[in-house]
Amino acid sequence: MSEKSISIIIPGYDHSNSLINIFLSCHQLHPLEIICVVNKNATLPHHITENKLVKIIEVDETLHCNNRQVIGAEEANGDVLLFLDPQSIISSSVFYIFLEPLLKDEADVVLNNVNKIFYKKERPNTISIWQQVVNHIFHRPDLNIDSFLSLPYGITRAVIETIGLDSLLNPILAEQKVIHHNFRIAHHVEVDSHSPFHTKFHDNEFSLDEKRMIHHYIEAIANHLHSSQCSRAKYTDGKRRRDLAADFISRQLKYPPKITIGKQTFSKLYGGKQLSIIIPVQNEEKTIKAVIQELKKLEPLEIIVVINGTTDRTEEIAKKCGATVISYEEALGNDTGRAIGAYFSKGDILLFVDGDFVIPKYDLLPFVQAVQNGVDLALNNLDSYHMYRFPYSIVTACKYAVNVACARKDLGMGSTIAVPHAFSRNCIEKIGYLSLVCPVYSQVKAILEGFRIKNVHSVSVDTMNRVRPEKHFSKNKGISLATQQIIGDHVEGISYLITQKGIETSH
């Protein structure tokens, strides 16, 4: 097929039967060499140990598979390196199809296509979710969960010389460098649908493998952010006017909004604590009256409506309903109004909702009561709503991945991206009002500061949200602007985590 030579690397342990099964297929590829990295004193059959093509490297049995791959690659002399799982039984014909893009110089890397795992109708585990997330962060959503984690994979010597052999110690970092250098990746063949991910999704504790892999993912993202010179990995910020929020919070007011103070009513309902409700809105004249009327049932001290970029009667209606109205002519972008409204509020408990749909009082009260009773950030529990939708949307995957990165697997998909949620005044003052402009950033700050955060109640808001075609739909089957912004928010939160943890990059 090609004049390119093939080195086959098998990072085995002591699976002599498996090696026997895969050996025949390897031979039919006519490789330059077969390098087996096995445990010391491993028992191997004579037809393997005495074969002139075979090089046996013995290592300590505790050595991880990634290290074994690097040791094997160091000894390899071929133009193409093929890494195999010794426990897989693969025919030589499949190997030929798999390697064809490398041998014909149509690709620089070939990955095992594990779409069967990705689309499987069951809850994915932690590592599968993280792989989906990083492939989006690296701007390769087409890879789904394909990566160097899933053997076999093939790679040219030229790629290894560029990214550095040690990069293979962290397979995610190796992938990031391959993508950064614009190497061509083929993932056209499902060679083996056996999942390389064995960690459990539902346990709140972390296995050692999970901890190691999450560190690998964070390290690779840190390297990607350093390479892109952007804390959002070049994902859109959705035209947020962070400058106007900063202007308002600093009280410089170079661009002052119109402010109309509404009714304020002190309540004894929450043990002496007062409730402020913040609603950022834009052109919500059809729903704002009903939203405010329902919110009044909670007996808030104040309802603050932050109006921005509105051309309809929303402002007039909100004022008639007795709300405090902060009005900007300019569109502020998503979530900017949260920061402005929170800073202007006076309550001890801050509840955030949207203005385009009504949430009943009984679904809002648990969030308020949770903060009343000592929770600092009360989140909407969406786990039961999302856990049976497969594969997970990238937004759902991002929510879970960030909580895992912050060692809060128990929060599941709980996120300040979703309303309703409620903060304590103390928490917001510590993390900073301006942090609310990026919901995930504020959540990560709250977690790292040690505040009490909890999923308190489930409200299925996805079916209530107003659809905005210009944001929620994409052209040419790409990622919508709304989704791009949410991915960027999660990257920004991870970027802050990386900074706080002092994670170093590998250039």
Secondary structure, DSSP 4 states (H G I P E B T S, - for coil): --S--EEEEE--SS-HHHHHHHHHHHHTT--SEEEEEEETT----HHHHT-TTEEEEEE-TT--HHHHHHHHHHH--SSEEEE--TT----HHHHHHHHHHHHTTS-SEEE---HHHHT-SS---HHHHHHHHHHHHTT-GGGTT-STTSS-EEEEHHHHHHH-GGGGGSHHHHHHHHHHTT--EE---------S----SS-SS--HHHHHHHHHHHHHHHHHHHHHT-TTTT---TT--HHHHHHHHTT--SSPPEEE-------STTTT--EEEEEEESS-TTTHHHHHHHHHTT--SEEEEEEES--SSHHHHHHHTT-EEEEESS---TTHHHHHHHHH---SEEEE--SSS---HHHHHHHHHHHHTT-SEEEE--HHHHTTSSSPPHHHHHHHHHHHHTT-GGGTT--TTSSSEEEEHHHHHHH-GGGGGSHHHHHHHHHHTT--EEEEE---GGGTSPP-HHHH--GGG---HHHHHHHHHHHHHHHHHHHHHT-----
